[in-house]
């Protein structure tokens, strides 16, 4: 869904999906894990919901890409939370299950023949897509063991922010004042959410750490 969105001019909506993922995680925690969030988290969830409604009205349709990305990543995180294997083992299992599907698609498209008529630079770009995708996932799994969770969450907000700037400034996707306002609500919600989480995490740290 992310690749389709970017290729077809929906980068801004894809970035919204990543912005909404922490809020979806919070909703899943409340609904499925019976967690009890504080008022700041509830305020963040409310702002995120208002932003979604405004964006849906501004698009004239339901923001399918944003909802699909945020819900799929949220559910993915929920399922991963219940697994007892480490991150690298989980990644190996996930790519292993996807391998037959990938091979089937590749064979249905003529195998590696799609590389024959490409330039050297384009062929190299296609072949590097795998490592460029995999290496950040491995680094994330490593960082998750070394950094406080709230700090890791703060860094995760960088990616959709960069995606938003790329869609707006490089791909020249139109952004209306209404959409700017809605994205602003999401940023406020995330800032409030991150601040509350960081305060709670800092309160749990041993004194002097």
N, C-alpha and C positions, 0 to 999 in steps of 0.2 A: 504493500500500500504506500509506503514511504517513497520508494523508487518511482512508482506510477505517478504519485502526486507531484514530485519534482520534475519529472520528464514532461508532464502535461500542464505545467504552469500553476501548480497549487503549493508552491514552497511555503508561502505565508500560512496557509491552512495547516500544512504539515508541522510547521514550527509551533502553532497553537496546540496541536496534539501533544507535543513534548512538554509544553508549558503546563498542560492540564494533568499530565501523568501523576505528579505528586499529590494533587488534589483527589484524583481517582483512587490512588493508594490509600489515602485517608478515609475515603468513603467505604472502600472494601474493608478496611480495618474496623470501622464502626459497625458495618452491617454484618460481616461474616465472622470477624474475630471478637465482636462485642467489646471493642476498645472504647474507652471513654475520653474523647478529646476535650480540651479546654475550650473556653469561649473564643480565644483567638483563632483556633483552628476552624470552629464553626463559622466565624466571620469570613475567613478565607474561602471556605466552601461556598458560602452565600455569594461572595463577590465573583467567584468563578462561574457559578450558575447564572448570575446576571449577565456576565460577559458573554457566555454561550448564547443566551437568548438574544442579546443585542446583535451578535455576529450572525446568528441564524436569520434574523430579520434583515440585516444589511446585505447578506448574500442572496436573500430571497429563497433560501432552501436550508435544509439541515446541513451543518458542516460535517459531512460524512467522513472525510479524511481525518479531521481532528478527533472526532469521536472514536473512530476505529483504531487509530494509533494509540490514543490514551487508554482506551478500554483494554486493548490487547496487551499493552505493556503492563497495565495494572494487574490484569489477571495472571500474566506471566510472572510478575513479582510475587503475587499471592501463592501461586503454585510452587515457585522456587523456595519460598519461605518454609514450606512443609517438607522439603527434601533434606536428607541427611548427608548427601554427597557434597564435595567441595565444588567450587566454581569451575575449575578446569575440567573436572570429570563431567559436570553438567553440560558444559559447552561441547565436549566430545560426544556425549550422547545426543545432544540436539542436532549437531551437524551430521552425525551418523544416521539419524532418522530421516533427515532431509536429503541425504545422498541419493537414494533410489529415485526420488522425485526429480532431483536435479539431472541425473543421468538420463531419465526418461525424456525430459524436456529437451536436453541436448541432442539426443538421438533423433527426436521428432523434428528437430530443426536442421538435420543434416550433419550432426556431429560437429567437428571442429572446422568444417568447411567455411563457416562464417568468418574465420580469421584469414582466409586465403587472399581475399580481395582488399584487405585493409592495408593502410600504411603501417610502417614499422612503429611509429609513435602511437597510433591507435591500437595496434595489437598489444603493445606493451602496457597501455592504459587498461585494456580489458583484462589482461593477465594479472595486473597488479591490484585489481578490484578485490580479490580474495584477501591477500595480506593486509591491505588498507582497512578492510572490514574486521579481520580477525585480531590484528595486533592491538587496537584500542580495547577490544573486549578482554584480552588477556591482561593488559595493563590495568583496566578497571577492576578486574577480579583481584589483582595484586594490591591495588590501592585500597580496596574495600577492607583488607585485613590490617592495614597500617594507619588509616585515617579515622578520626571520629565520624560517626554516621552523619551528623549534622553538617560537617565540613564537606563530606563527600556529596551530600545533597546540594549544597551551595554551588559546587563546581558543575553539577549536572544542569544548572540553569544557564550555563554559558552556551551550550550547544544550540538550544532553540533561539537564544538571543542572536547568535551568529547567523542561524538560518533565516531569521526574520530580516536581518540587515542584508543578507545576500539576495533574498527574494525581492526586497524593496529597492535596493541600490544597484545591484548588478543585473538581476533578471528583469528589473523594471516592472514588477507586478504592481498593479494599482492598489493603493491603500487610501480609503476614504477617511475623512475626519471621524466618522462614526466607528470605523474599524480601529483607528488609532486610540480612540477612547476606550473601546472594549479591551484591546491589548493592554492599555494602561491599567485597567481594572485587574487584569490577570497578573500583571507585574506587581501591583500593590498587594494582591492576595498572596502571591508567592513570597514577597518580602516579609509580610506579616507572618506567614506560615514558617518561613526559615528562621525569623527572629525568635518566635516562640519555641521552636525546636532547639535552637542553639542555646537559649536561656535554660531550658529544661536539661539539656545535655551537660551544660557547664555546671549546673547545680549538682549533678551526680558525680562529677569528677572529684577525686581526692584532693584535699587542700594542698596547694603548692604545686600541682601538676599543670 
